[in-house]
Amino acid sequence: MAGLAALTTLLALLYSVTCCQAEGYGYGYPGSGGGYPSPSPTPPAPTPSGAGLAVGFYRDACPNAEAIVRGVVKKAVEQNPGVGAGLIRMLFHDCFVQGCDASVLLDPTAVNSQPEKLSPPNFPSLRGFEVIDAAKAALEAACPGEVSCADIVAFAGRDASAVLSGGRADFAMPSGRRDGRVSSSNDALQFLPPPSFNLSELTASFAVKGLDVTDLVVLSGAHTVGRSHCSSFVGDGRLNASTSNMNPALAASLRRQCPANPTAANDPTVVQDVVTPNKLDSQYYKNVLNRNVLFTSDAALLKSGQTAASVVLNAFVPGLWEQKFAKAMVKMASIEVKTGANGEIRRNCRVVN
């Protein structure tokens, strides 16, 4: 039976590789052996939901915009890799709620005491707000009123990916987004998939935003960096040997680090990737195969043949995940964007004009 399962996996792998070669994906980098081509620097085209975005949007109005953001992000991430993981997560959490419009940055006000950033999926775990503030301040000094906070979030997610991957996941990010004026904690609860979701629930939540199963598997790979609060998986039974398929060694280690019943006053954090915790790479997929992952949503990727085959490919084909990640990040960053008169360019990313 084990041999049959291995043969089935191999056949799925060979079939999938054939498909992916037809799509033009590269499988490595110079120096990795086999003379594989390096990833193409050409960015994926924006999806229809991202109409109005363009690479180099600020070429005339603020020529150094992207370089300014990258400089701020690079300094912050090199000092603290966890901030980089937070910036990648921030883009995901912004785009899934109200579209990619920087609504996740808005502070509470007398009129709106519960914006997205205070919603349970974001508070207190979402990080990187001070990096966005620093980038915005530098941009306002260089070219006042030109660069939106939504584009800063998109650039920062891209730049954090580049730094944490050592340049292996770097890509052109279309821009031209405008900032939104609405931010609701309830919307974050409605649209952000929790780590307890099963595969069907994850697939449905991504489909609502125009993302497919391939995007789901690829974007899940961002769990290769950063930390998680124990409450994100302890309450889901992930450390219970009788109900969880987590690697027993990892479960035992986590039981030593996490309280049995985490509270707001006692909710430690642990690394999401026990092998390369501060590196954006494809190790996550090997962790999934070895059942060394924290969340139900991570383990769920082995629950269907399609997603399991993608996990195997991303784990063992050099360079493949990085290319797919670049494409998926650009696609995600095009969700329900506001352009032109549909939004504004905030002077301060934390408040509407």
N, C-alpha and C positions, 0 to 999 in steps of 0.2 A: 504493500500500500504506500509506504514511504517512497519507494522507487517510482511508482506511478505519479505521485504528487510532484516529485522532482522533475520527471519528464514533462509533465503538464506545464510546470513553471518555465522550463527551458523552451518549450515550443512557443509559449506566449511571449517569451523574451525575444526569440528569433523573429517572430511575426511582427512584434512591435518595432524592433530595430529596423526591419525592412520598411515599415510604414514611415518611420521617422527619417530614414535616409531619403525617402522620396520627398519629404517636406523640406529637405535642405538643411537640416540641423548638422552642426559640426560636432565632433566627438572628442575633442581634446584641444591642446594648445601646443605650440612649438616647444619641443623639449620633453613632451610627455610620451614620445615614442610613436612609431607607426606613421609619421609624417602627416598627422591629422591637421586639418585647417584650423586656424584660430577663429573665434566667433566673429561674425560680421558686425561692424560698427553701425550698420544701417539700422535705424530704429524701426520697430513695427509701426504700421500705420494706425492712427487713432481709430477706434471703433466709431460707429455712427453716433453713439451717445456722447462722444467727445468732439463732435463737429465744432469747428471754430478754433481748435487748438493747433499749434504749429511748433515744430522745433525751431529754436532761435527767435521766438516771438519778440523778445526784448532787444534784438540786435540793434535797432535804431534808438529806441527810447531809453535803454539802460544797458549798454553793451557789456558791461562787466557783471551783470546781475547774477548769472549762474556761478561765476568765479567767486563772487563775494560770499554767496551762500555756502559753496563748497569749502571755502577757507574757514568759515565759522564752524561748520559741521566737522570737518577734519580735525580741528584742534580739540573740539569737545569729545569726539569719539576716541581719539588717541589717548586722551586723559582718562576716559571712562567708557569702555566698550558697551556697558549697559545702556548708556544714553543712546548709542546707535541702534540697539535693539528697540528701544522705546520710540525712536523716530520712524522706524519701519512700521511698527505697530500703529503709530499715530496716523500714518497715511491710510492704512486699512480701516481704522476706526472712524476716520473722517469721511472717507468715501462711501462707506456702507450706510451712513446716516445723512440724509439731505444731500447726498452727492459730495463730490470733492470740492467743498466750498469753505473750508476752514471754520466750520461751525463748531468743531470740537475745541477750538481755542477760546471761545467766548466765555468770559467770567460771569458769575452770577450778578444780578442787579436787583434793584428794588422791584422792577417790573417782572423780571424772570429770575427767580431764586434757584431754579433747578435746570441749568443748562446741561448739555451733553457731558461736559468734563466732570460733573458731579454724579453722573449715573454710575451704578455699581460696576458695569463693565470697565469703566474708566478710572474710577476713584476708589482707592488711592494709587492704583497701579500704573496708570499711564504716565510716561516720563518724556522729558525733552522740551517742555514748554519754554524754558529759559533759553534754549538754543534758538528756537524760533524767534523769540524776542530779540536776541542779539543779532540775528541775521536781518530782521526787519529794521532795527536801529541803524545798522550799517548801510542798508539799502536806502533808507530815507535820507541819510547823510549824503549819499552819492547821487541819487536821483529821486527826489521827493515825489510821492504820489503816483509812482509808475508801476511798482511790482506788488501784486496781490499776495495776501497771506496764504491763500489757497495754493498758489504756485510755489511759495516758499516751502510749504509742507511737502509738496510733491518733489521738489528739488532735494529737500533734506532727506526724504526717504530713499531717493536714488543715491545720494552721496554717502549716506550711512552704509548702504549696501556695498558701494564701491570700496569704502575704507575697510569694512569688516571682512570683505572677501579678498582683500589684497589686490583689488582691481579686476578680479575674475567675473564679478557681476556688476559691470559698469555699462551704462547705456544712455542714449539720448532720451530726454524726457520732454515731450511736447508741452507747451505752456500757453497761457492766454486765459486762464480761469479767472473768474471774479469771485469775490467773497460774498457769502450769504449773510442774511440778517436774522435768521431763525435758528434757535438751538434748544432742543428739548431732551431732557433726561428720559422721558418715556419713549422717544423715538430710538434712542440708543438701546434700550431694553428690547424694543420690538425687532430691530434689524441686525444687531450684532449677535452672531451665533455663539452660544456659550461653549466651554470646553466639554460639557457633558453631552453634547449632541451626538446622535448616531449618524451613520452615513446618509441615510435617507433625509434626515433633517438638515444636515450640512448641505447636501446637494440642492435641496429646495431653497435654502436661504441664499446660496450663491446664485441660483437661477433667477431669483427675483431681481438681482442686480446685473443680470446679463452675463454672468460668468458660468462656465461649464465645468464638468467634472475634472477635466485636465487642469483648469485654472485652480480648482480646489486642491488637488494633489500638490501642484507646484507651489502655491502660496503657503500651504501648510509647512513647507520647508523652512519658512522663516522661524519656526520654532527651534531651529538649530542654534540660535543665540538668545541671550537674555535669561531672565529669572522669572519664576512664578511663585505667587503666594501659595502656601500649602492649602488654603481654603478652596483653591481652584480645582483640586482633585481629591482631597481627602474625603470630603462629603459625598463624593460620587462613588465611594467604595473601591477606589483604585488600589488601596493598600490592603484590602481584605483578601487574603489568600483563597478564600472559598468562593469569591465572586469575581475576582480579577485575574486576567491572564498576564499581568505584568511580570517581568523577570523577577523571580523571588529575591535575588541578590539586591536588585535596585529597590524593591519594595521594603526590604529589611533596612537598607540604608536610609530610606525616606522616613520610615517609622521612627528612626533615631533622631531625625531632624525636625519632624513635624509633630505637633500635638494631636492627640486623637480627635479633639474637638476644637479647631481653631476659632479664635474670637478676634474682634477688632484690636484688642490689646495684646493678643498673642497669636500672630499669624506670620511666622517666618517665611523667608523666600529661599528657594533652592534653584540650582541651575537647571535649565531645560534640556541641555545636551551634556551628558556627563563625560563625553569624550573630548569634544572641542567646544567648550562653553562660550568662548569669545570669538569664534570664527564663523563667518557665514559660508557654509559649505554643504556638501551633499551627505555629510555624516548622519544627518537626521534620518535619512531613509534606511541606512544600515541599522540605526537605532530602532526604527519601526519594525524591521524584520527580526531584530533580536529581542523585541518586546521591552526595550529600554526607553519607553516614552511615558510622559506623565498623564496625558489626558485621554479620556474616552474618545475624543475626536481624532486623536492621533492613531490610536489602536484601530479605529474604525476603517482606516485606509486599507486594511487587509480583508475587509468583509466582502469585497466583490472581486471578480477576476480582473475587471478593467483597471480598478484602482491599484490592486496588488501588483499587476504587471507594470504599471507606471512606477510604483515604488521600487521595484527591482531595477528597472532601467535607470532611474535617477540615482540609485545607490551605486551602480557599477559601471555606467558608461561615462567616462571622463568628460567633463565640460557640458554635458547635456542639460543638467538641471540649471546651471547658471544661465544658459541661453533661454531656456523656457521661463526662468524666473524673470528675466529682463522683459520678455514679451508680456507675461502676465501682469507685471507691475505697471507697465504702460497701459494695458487694457483696464486694469482696476482704477488707475488714476484718471480715466476718462469717464467714469460713472457719473451720469446725471450732472455734468458740469454746467456751471452758469457762465455765460460769456456776454460781452458787450453790456447792454443796458439791463441785463437780467440780474446784475449784482453790482458790487461796488469794490473799490480798492481802499481797504481800511487804512487809516493813518496809524492806528494802534491795533495789533492783532487780537487783543483781548476785549475790545469793545467795538460796536458798530459806530459808524460815523454819525 
